[in-house]
């Protein structure tokens, strides 16, 4: 089975789509948090994205 490009919604399996969406959101927030910790002390335009 060919992998669909990410920009298309996986309407065949919404649950899986939601799972992978949450997964990528988690990864994004983790990377953002690491980025925030790395640039501590500097002003950060992503500061408001911290939860």
Secondary structure, DSSP 8 states (H G I E B T S, - for coil): -----TTS--TT-HHHHHHHHHHHHHHHHHHHHHHHHHTTTS--TTGGG--
